């Protein structure tokens, strides 16, 4: 059964049908994602993948992170990936772990030992080239900035933010938040009309990405540009210096990766065919609640 196109969050109900006829009917569908959301979703998926992989290539040129305005090999680093002749290590603060074979000291497909921070399968390009990594990174940075600006304007004027992402007063209540956390931990996903709307955890996750992580990525990226520094030097002061901007840029990337991992796990658990199809076509089949034991017959 297919309903008329509806915005995310609109109520969609099927006419009541009793008996065996109800169980024989296909579950209702709703128009969950409009064209702008779908285009931005897939544009972002490709753009962020290229930017993360090219960013890791850039990181390989200097695999240390500092706070403040300056940072060099002999300056204290809060995070670094280093190697010896035989092993690789990751150090964060005072904690250091051996990462031989993964980070700092690994072998490529030809069996050659490399001592770059991130392995070739995780970077663009796969061979070491700081210049090419920067070209890829800067080109897709413009794609990210332009697509995000257009999407934010569309979301503002179409009412998408107010209608689909706004967290209501009731959703902010500790009891509501705790209930949603428990339901997710138990892998109990919404069914029926509730599945057509974002729950509070989804809203908070998307708000964090759209209004915090992505803007922070763009701002810190601009702050590391010498040309932009000349035009707006106060940005570096706001962020605490070039090395602080670089560290925040890296942490924002880790936040996006964490979001992606959780997002993919939730998609797989909730039903990948239905979820991916809705992001391709817009149409989402509402999952139905399983009948309680003893019902039916």
HUDAZI-V718659 format. One line per field, one symbol per residue. burial: # if it has 24 or more other C-alpha atoms within 12 Angstrom, else .. Layout:
# HUDAZI-V718659
burial=???
This chain:
# HUDAZI-V718659
burial=......###..#..............########.###.##..##.######################..#.....#.#####...#####.......#########.....########.#######.#..##.###.##.###.##..##..#....##..####............#........##.##.#############.##..############..........##..#.##########.##.##..#..........#...###.##.#######..........
